[in-house]
């Protein structure tokens, strides 16, 4: 048997294929440039100084050999101007990348490369699912800061607007945010209703971060944070408003039990608000949205909720009335906002004794 010799001079990969690979590599490199600038607090430094000569950038600890390429890369991405060896932040950087800006998004960018991110070792995540070993309690503070910044891109504003249209909201005096994390929904709703007092209920290790955000917005007198597990601990009773946002994914197979427990905290006639990701209608994935769909899966304990009608059925079994659902775009894509009024009867369980949620994909569903 003769071994065929590969003639290297005659072997060349397809240009289009190489361009695709280079585009992916370039995206990774651009991300690393941006995350490095954030880690170095470069945009904060430049915002304080104003237009700065290239040679002065070494003051933040960058080796002079790399300053020109580093600044040119940031200029190519539109985050700084770099002309005649002088650099300055662009309006985009001032709005989104300076940490003192109310619309700062830097924590969201940096969270993706943290060791605790499911993206940081995607191969391990794909092999092990949501059980990928990570150190420390979950969710991490880095993750919650990222979630806070993502939700302020329009999702929080939409949710608050929809709640404000319900007649129960104007009369509400007490609110419970279950798994509220950063507490921004509680803060925003208290800003809308000056008579509202709110409690954010989340795991004990989350509470210090929640209190940090409450203090940041000057709401310490009206918003409090309590630590506990909603399945094991009692967050209190008689609330006029209870909101649950992006929490139910890991309970998708036991929604009746979990929502029944949450319902115990709501006063008769009170308003329940559920804000979650759902599969797009038909459980389809649009061309070009595969990466975004994977991100949605990682952010929703492996899979969004599937069918809004299933969740509505659970709410009806628990005795809720005046149920409305509103499809809306969250920071992670397609979601549905449910609002429902607790009936006068204390049900808290399925009338037929069933614990089926009706919200999980079965055979013939989306395949997850």
C-alpha positions as a printed NumPy array, in Angstrom:
array([[  0.   ,   0.   ,   0.   ],
       [  1.401,   3.373,  -0.998],
       [  0.836,   6.36 ,   1.213],
       [ -0.422,   9.359,  -0.711],
       [  1.623,  12.483,  -0.204],
       [ -0.329,  15.677,   0.417],
       [  0.88 ,  18.45 ,  -1.833],
       [  0.646,  21.507,   0.414],
       [  1.032,  23.866,  -2.511],
       [ -2.242,  22.579,  -3.914],
       [ -4.271,  22.615,  -0.681],
       [ -6.098,  25.823,   0.233],
       [ -9.199,  26.191,   2.444],
       [-12.226,  27.92 ,   0.95 ],
       [-11.986,  31.683,   1.318],
       [-15.582,  32.014,   2.49 ],
       [-15.097,  29.381,   5.191],
       [-11.935,  31.059,   6.472],
       [-13.74 ,  34.417,   6.579],
       [-16.425,  32.912,   8.816],
       [-13.834,  31.535,  11.212],
       [-11.986,  34.846,  11.261],
       [-15.21 ,  36.714,  12.015],
       [-15.803,  34.494,  15.051],
       [-12.217,  34.95 ,  16.226],
       [-12.427,  38.7  ,  15.662],
       [-15.591,  38.866,  17.773],
       [-13.834,  37.087,  20.619],
       [-10.833,  39.413,  20.358],
       [-13.07 ,  42.493,  20.323],
       [-14.834,  41.236,  23.433],
       [-11.48 ,  40.779,  25.161],
       [-10.456,  44.34 ,  24.276],
       [-13.701,  45.736,  25.675],
       [-13.623,  43.629,  28.836],
       [ -9.968,  44.597,  29.434],
       [-10.874,  48.274,  29.118],
       [-13.634,  47.781,  31.687],
       [-11.391,  45.828,  34.063],
       [ -8.811,  48.628,  33.833],
       [-11.598,  51.206,  34.409],
       [-10.297,  52.919,  31.298],
       [-13.598,  54.585,  30.383],
       [-14.025,  55.963,  33.92 ],
       [-10.469,  57.309,  33.829],
       [-10.979,  58.909,  30.429],
       [-14.306,  60.405,  31.47 ],
       [-12.643,  62.137,  34.425],
       [ -9.679,  63.425,  32.395],
       [-11.264,  64.319,  29.078],
       [ -9.201,  64.145,  25.854],
       [ -5.889,  62.474,  26.669],
       [ -2.615,  61.977,  24.816],
       [ -1.782,  58.403,  23.85 ],
       [  1.435,  58.347,  25.884],
       [ -0.457,  59.282,  29.049],
       [ -2.577,  56.104,  28.865],
       [  0.313,  54.153,  30.388],
       [ -0.649,  55.797,  33.7  ],
       [ -3.423,  53.205,  34.157],
       [ -0.915,  50.356,  33.913],
       [ -0.92 ,  49.539,  30.19 ],
       [  2.456,  48.651,  28.683],
       [  3.407,  51.33 ,  26.179],
       [  4.009,  48.728,  23.456],
       [  0.284,  48.039,  23.281],
       [ -1.334,  51.447,  23.671],
       [ -1.665,  52.291,  19.992],
       [ -3.269,  48.982,  19.05 ],
       [ -5.483,  49.006,  22.136],
       [ -6.745,  52.524,  21.441],
       [ -7.192,  51.848,  17.739],
       [ -9.258,  48.749,  18.507],
       [-11.553,  50.681,  20.853],
       [-11.866,  53.418,  18.235],
       [-12.787,  50.841,  15.562],
       [-15.57 ,  49.601,  17.844],
       [-16.865,  53.142,  18.331],
       [-16.157,  53.486,  22.04 ],
       [-13.474,  56.165,  21.815],
       [-12.145,  58.643,  19.309],
       [ -8.434,  58.353,  18.539],
       [ -7.053,  61.061,  16.312],
       [ -3.616,  62.698,  16.228],
       [ -2.553,  60.513,  19.177],
       [ -5.33 ,  61.931,  21.39 ],
       [ -8.198,  59.758,  22.669],
       [-11.565,  60.55 ,  24.257],
       [-14.757,  58.685,  25.118],
       [-17.568,  58.698,  22.584],
       [-21.145,  59.41 ,  23.752],
       [-21.829,  55.652,  23.643],
       [-19.032,  54.991,  26.123],
       [-20.147,  57.813,  28.399],
       [-23.678,  56.413,  28.476],
       [-22.997,  52.664,  28.707],
       [-19.418,  52.082,  29.865],
       [-18.73 ,  54.734,  32.52 ],
       [-19.596,  53.157,  35.86 ],
       [-21.259,  56.263,  37.317],
       [-23.771,  56.447,  34.441],
       [-27.319,  55.37 ,  35.411],
       [-27.378,  53.241,  32.234],
       [-24.003,  51.53 ,  32.83 ],
       [-23.749,  48.07 ,  31.217],
       [-20.214,  47.088,  32.14 ],
       [-21.137,  44.416,  34.687],
       [-23.236,  42.662,  32.056],
       [-20.255,  42.582,  29.694],
       [-17.815,  41.356,  32.323],
       [-20.129,  38.693,  33.732],
       [-19.8  ,  36.556,  30.599],
       [-16.084,  35.957,  31.176],
       [-16.25 ,  35.329,  34.922],
       [-15.282,  31.847,  36.073],
       [-18.781,  31.407,  37.482],
       [-20.43 ,  32.122,  34.111],
       [-21.943,  29.182,  32.259],
       [-20.382,  30.689,  29.127],
       [-16.85 ,  30.613,  30.546],
       [-16.505,  26.853,  29.962],
       [-19.307,  26.182,  27.523],
       [-18.075,  22.687,  26.669],
       [-18.437,  21.66 ,  30.328],
       [-21.864,  23.284,  30.486],
       [-23.023,  21.433,  27.38 ],
       [-21.775,  18.141,  28.791],
       [-23.038,  18.562,  32.338],
       [-26.061,  20.8  ,  31.9  ],
       [-26.941,  23.158,  34.72 ],
       [-25.068,  20.93 ,  37.163],
       [-21.667,  22.203,  36.002],
       [-19.562,  22.432,  39.192],
       [-18.954,  26.012,  40.261],
       [-17.59 ,  27.314,  43.525],
       [-19.621,  29.424,  45.917],
       [-23.359,  30.018,  46.344],
       [-25.597,  30.769,  43.389],
       [-26.681,  33.166,  42.054],
       [-23.472,  35.162,  42.357],
       [-23.432,  38.899,  42.922],
       [-21.687,  39.336,  39.552],
       [-24.549,  37.503,  37.875],
       [-27.185,  39.591,  39.642],
       [-25.473,  42.848,  38.696],
       [-25.525,  41.681,  35.081],
       [-29.211,  40.76 ,  35.327],
       [-29.968,  44.171,  36.821],
       [-28.3  ,  45.973,  33.935],
       [-29.955,  43.788,  31.319],
       [-33.455,  44.327,  32.715],
       [-33.13 ,  48.137,  32.58 ],
       [-32.87 ,  48.011,  28.774],
       [-36.67 ,  48.218,  28.572],
       [-37.96 ,  45.099,  30.293],
       [-38.312,  46.659,  33.745],
       [-39.899,  49.773,  32.302],
       [-42.477,  47.688,  30.397],
       [-43.318,  45.517,  33.405],
       [-43.794,  48.537,  35.668],
       [-45.987,  50.214,  33.042],
       [-48.205,  47.136,  32.696],
       [-48.589,  46.723,  36.458],
       [-49.473,  50.398,  36.744],
       [-52.474,  49.847,  34.466],
       [-54.055,  47.318,  36.824],
       [-56.622,  48.921,  39.18 ],
       [-55.245,  46.929,  42.124],
       [-51.887,  48.688,  41.898],
       [-53.101,  52.157,  42.831],
       [-54.609,  50.802,  46.048],
       [-51.673,  48.54 ,  46.936],
       [-49.877,  49.322,  50.176],
       [-47.612,  46.274,  50.549],
       [-45.557,  44.335,  48.021],
       [-43.459,  41.147,  48.027],
       [-40.797,  40.532,  45.372],
       [-40.028,  36.785,  45.483],
       [-36.472,  36.026,  44.366],
       [-36.084,  39.724,  43.661],
       [-32.27 ,  39.717,  43.695],
       [-31.205,  43.246,  42.807],
       [-34.536,  44.665,  44.002],
       [-34.998,  47.042,  41.066],
       [-38.607,  45.99 ,  40.462],
       [-39.463,  46.795,  44.068],
       [-37.64 ,  50.127,  43.856],
       [-39.319,  51.108,  40.569],
       [-42.813,  50.144,  41.729],
       [-42.388,  52.073,  44.976],
       [-41.298,  55.074,  42.924],
       [-44.551,  54.773,  40.938],
       [-46.778,  54.312,  43.987],
       [-45.759,  56.627,  46.858],
       [-47.903,  54.683,  49.348],
       [-46.292,  51.311,  48.623],
       [-43.928,  49.482,  50.989],
       [-41.95 ,  46.55 ,  49.536],
       [-40.095,  43.482,  50.778],
       [-37.553,  41.72 ,  48.584],
       [-37.287,  38.051,  49.563],
       [-34.271,  36.092,  48.327],
       [-31.575,  33.715,  49.508],
       [-29.543,  35.003,  52.482],
       [-26.301,  35.469,  50.524],
       [-28.158,  37.711,  48.04 ],
       [-29.527,  40.135,  50.649],
       [-26.368,  42.309,  51.016],
       [-26.437,  43.048,  47.279],
       [-30.165,  43.819,  47.422],
       [-29.577,  46.297,  50.233],
       [-26.782,  47.9  ,  48.223],
       [-29.194,  48.611,  45.356],
       [-31.909,  49.807,  47.729],
       [-29.441,  52.288,  49.212],
       [-28.241,  53.386,  45.783],
       [-31.756,  54.573,  44.922],
       [-32.43 ,  56.063,  48.358],
       [-35.308,  53.697,  49.137],
       [-34.13 ,  52.343,  52.485],
       [-37.207,  53.674,  54.254],
       [-39.675,  51.896,  51.977],
       [-37.955,  48.792,  50.58 ],
       [-36.496,  46.087,  52.814],
       [-34.691,  42.82 ,  52.073],
       [-35.177,  39.498,  53.863],
       [-33.28 ,  36.253,  53.445],
       [-34.923,  32.868,  53.076],
       [-36.073,  30.075,  50.777],
       [-39.589,  30.494,  49.403],
       [-40.188,  26.732,  49.62 ],
       [-39.102,  26.438,  53.238],
       [-39.596,  29.853,  54.848],
       [-42.535,  32.206,  55.295],
       [-41.964,  35.678,  53.767],
       [-45.104,  37.014,  55.424],
       [-48.803,  37.166,  54.596],
       [-51.38 ,  39.664,  53.413],
       [-49.403,  41.391,  50.647],
       [-51.407,  43.435,  48.143],
       [-48.939,  42.741,  45.333],
       [-46.574,  39.833,  44.722],
       [-44.167,  39.797,  41.79 ],
       [-42.078,  36.842,  40.6  ],
       [-39.606,  37.503,  37.801],
       [-37.424,  34.873,  36.065],
       [-37.61 ,  32.456,  38.994],
       [-39.946,  29.661,  37.931],
       [-37.789,  27.91 ,  35.324],
       [-36.209,  25.456,  37.741],
       [-39.69 ,  24.685,  39.111],
       [-41.321,  24.135,  35.711],
       [-42.42 ,  20.605,  36.662],
       [-43.975,  21.668,  39.974],
       [-45.476,  25.064,  39.248],
       [-48.719,  24.337,  41.08 ],
       [-46.885,  23.58 ,  44.317],
       [-44.557,  26.576,  44.081],
       [-47.218,  29.075,  43.013],
       [-49.528,  27.649,  45.65 ],
       [-46.906,  28.459,  48.286],
       [-46.449,  31.961,  46.871],
       [-50.22 ,  32.469,  46.795],
       [-50.329,  32.027,  50.569],
       [-48.493,  35.354,  50.899],
       [-51.032,  37.265,  48.807],
       [-54.129,  38.843,  50.301],
       [-57.52 ,  37.986,  48.739],
       [-58.05 ,  40.452,  45.911],
       [-54.298,  41.01 ,  45.673],
       [-52.353,  41.121,  42.408],
       [-49.896,  38.436,  41.304],
       [-47.384,  39.331,  38.561],
       [-45.259,  36.696,  36.788],
       [-42.559,  37.829,  34.347],
       [-40.746,  35.023,  32.521],
       [-39.166,  33.871,  29.303],
       [-41.233,  31.563,  27.113],
       [-40.52 ,  29.606,  23.977],
       [-41.396,  31.621,  20.899],
       [-44.796,  30.72 ,  19.39 ],
       [-44.555,  27.302,  17.783],
       [-41.333,  26.587,  19.702],
       [-39.345,  27.733,  16.662],
       [-35.885,  29.287,  16.489],
       [-35.522,  32.02 ,  13.883],
       [-32.578,  31.843,  11.528],
       [-29.65 ,  33.793,  12.914],
       [-30.832,  33.656,  16.528],
       [-29.165,  30.421,  17.608],
       [-26.637,  32.035,  19.942],
       [-29.346,  34.159,  21.539],
       [-31.477,  31.027,  21.994],
       [-28.603,  29.255,  23.723],
       [-28.156,  32.262,  26.007],
       [-31.866,  32.092,  26.88 ],
       [-31.457,  28.435,  27.807],
       [-28.461,  29.183,  30.015],
       [-30.319,  32.032,  31.712],
       [-33.459,  29.97 ,  32.368],
       [-32.098,  26.858,  34.102],
       [-31.794,  25.01 ,  30.805],
       [-35.004,  26.027,  29.073],
       [-37.635,  28.799,  29.15 ],
       [-41.204,  28.004,  30.084],
       [-43.016,  26.571,  27.094],
       [-46.702,  27.302,  26.835],
       [-48.443,  30.368,  28.32 ],
       [-51.76 ,  28.536,  28.28 ],
       [-50.297,  25.951,  30.647],
       [-49.326,  28.6  ,  33.181],
       [-52.73 ,  30.219,  32.845],
       [-54.348,  26.852,  33.624],
       [-52.277,  26.606,  36.815],
       [-53.404,  30.072,  37.896],
       [-57.037,  29.193,  37.29 ],
       [-56.706,  26.009,  39.347],
       [-55.29 ,  28.107,  42.171],
       [-58.372,  30.331,  42.119],
       [-57.037,  33.382,  40.297],
       [-59.369,  35.608,  38.278],
       [-58.971,  38.496,  35.833],
       [-55.921,  36.787,  34.327],
       [-54.156,  38.679,  31.564],
       [-51.007,  37.845,  29.65 ],
       [-48.937,  40.214,  27.562],
       [-46.147,  39.003,  25.247],
       [-43.165,  41.309,  25.457],
       [-39.467,  41.448,  24.658],
       [-37.296,  40.947,  27.69 ],
       [-33.551,  41.564,  27.799],
       [-33.209,  37.906,  26.793],
       [-35.849,  37.783,  24.072],
       [-39.469,  36.648,  23.955],
       [-41.292,  36.642,  27.267],
       [-44.828,  36.803,  28.616],
       [-46.053,  38.949,  31.506],
       [-48.955,  37.505,  33.508],
       [-51.129,  39.537,  35.86 ],
       [-53.852,  37.865,  37.923],
       [-56.081,  38.711,  40.87 ],
       [-56.358,  36.312,  43.778],
       [-59.92 ,  35.168,  44.32 ],
       [-61.632,  35.406,  47.68 ],
       [-61.429,  31.669,  48.343],
       [-58.252,  30.188,  49.848],
       [-57.358,  27.382,  47.431],
       [-53.583,  27.049,  47.256],
       [-53.775,  23.674,  45.513],
       [-55.228,  22.018,  42.429],
       [-58.956,  21.475,  42.69 ],
       [-58.463,  18.073,  41.101],
       [-55.538,  17.207,  43.386],
       [-53.104,  17.236,  40.491],
       [-49.638,  18.75 ,  40.732],
       [-49.069,  18.899,  36.979],
       [-47.917,  22.298,  35.787],
       [-48.882,  22.056,  32.133],
       [-45.891,  24.227,  31.247],
       [-43.25 ,  21.68 ,  30.312],
       [-42.585,  20.522,  26.787],
       [-43.696,  16.963,  26.264],
       [-43.306,  14.549,  23.352],
       [-43.674,  16.397,  20.088],
       [-42.896,  19.718,  21.756],
       [-39.797,  21.815,  21.18 ],
       [-37.504,  18.877,  21.802],
       [-35.893,  20.075,  25.044]])
